[in-house]
Amino acid sequence: MHELLVLILALTLTSYLCIRYWRALLWSASQRDLSEATRELGSWINCHPGGGSLDLVCALMKLCPSLERGSDRKLFFVRAYDAILSVPYRLTANASGEKNRWLAAERRACSYFAAVLLDERIHKTSQWYAGQITDAAS
């Protein structure tokens, strides 16, 4: 019985810390300005709450080549966080309360985080094509 209680507490604490970590990452990304290449995408994200904007940014990321191994790992976890948020967002879609605004803001933050990753990928790819990054540096 004690082992089960310890397991439940450990899982709860781990889940809480993971969510706090990803929310901190989302916050740090929201403090960054986007370059000219993705600034219009950032303004579009702010006008369109919900999961459609994250799907659009992820589709754009597939078009831009990835020069780093494992660069999609952060995006995977942010998409998972957005998927978790989408459940209560859909359930409270008709409500116009404070909780629904918070969920929409969190989902926009997920999309903006993906836009920052896309911006970094575009910048690194353009540097690589310009010859400023070699295989040894990446």
Phi, psi and omega in degrees: 000318180293324180296321179294319178296318178296319178297315179296316178296319179295317178295320179296314180295318178298316178298317179299314181293324177296316180295318178296321179297313182290327175293325176294321176297318178298319179296316181295325177290327181290342179276351181267143176272145177274152178284176180301327184296328184239006182297321178296324177296321178297320178289328177293321179299318181295335181269343185238093177286159177110183186280346182297325181290323177294320177298321179295315180296320179295323176294321177293325179294329178292334180281335182266127183294144178263127181261354182241143174284140177073015183287343180270001182295315178297319180296324178299314182290324177291323176295323177295318178297319178295323178294322176296318180291334184292332180295304178292334179296316178292323180292329181252024183298326181280339180281145179245034184275183181296323181296319180292324176294321178296317179297318179296320178294320178295320179292324175294323178296323176297316179295319179294323176300316178295324177294324176294318176298319177297318179299316178297319180294319178297317180297313180294322179293319179292324175295321180295316179294329178282351177088013181276343177242129177258174179296329181288329181280334181261000000 
